[in-house]
Structure formats: structure tokens, C-alpha cells
Amino acid sequence: MNSPFIKNLPKARKILLSITAGPDIRLTDLREVTMIINEKFGADQTNMLWGYIMDVELEDKIEVEMLITDFSK
């Protein structure tokens, strides 16, 4: 989120997220991640698809991979 590359990206209409976290994550945590990404990168009408992968070794950590396309002008 703090990368110089993504700091100045325009808003996107399509976002694909892969969220990897430990078994201790709650649904509210996953929702918060998607809301933060959408606020930062999403356009007025963004189509966001996301999935969750459980990794038992990632206790108290969340990894997010994003594919952001169809930038608005």
C-alpha cells in the first residue's frame, strides 16, 4: 500500500484480490481489507472479485495480491 508505484495509480474499474491469511482471520477482517483496497484504488463503479486462501503458518498476518485493471480517465 505504501509502494511509490501504486501511490499514484488512477482509480480502477476492475480489481482482483487474493487474500492469504491464517485460520484466525475473521470475516470482518476480510471485509475490512476489501473496503480499504476499494477506497484506495476503486472507481465509482468497481467490479471487485476476491478470494481467501488459508495458510496455517500465517498466524496474525495477512498477505494480499492485487491485479488492478481498467483504469478510469
Buried (B, 14 or more C-beta within 10 A) or exposed (E): EEEEEEEEEEBBBBBBBBBBBBEEBEEEEBEEBBEEBBEBBBBEEBEBEBEBEEEEEBEEEBEBEBEBEEEEE
